[in-house]
């Protein structure tokens, strides 16, 4: 094979590869939104959020599937003191 045909084959391969990636990036969100349920809802994944508020004290709130109740909450203060179901 000569150099020109090798470059042509490489260009065609790259073109189809780029088109496949672009299609996947566009099609996946469209298909998910069309199905009406997201991945997290289907798999039972608990989406966790973090944040902060102004103040002088800090604490961590923990919830775990290993606690005695699904609604149990453990609060850990910055000095190490614990309250709730820890």
Secondary structure, DSSP 8 states (H G I E B T S, - for coil): --HHHHHHHHHHHHHHHHHHHHHHHHHHHHHHHHHSS-HHHHHT---------SSS--EEEE--TTSSSTT--EEEETTS-EEE--
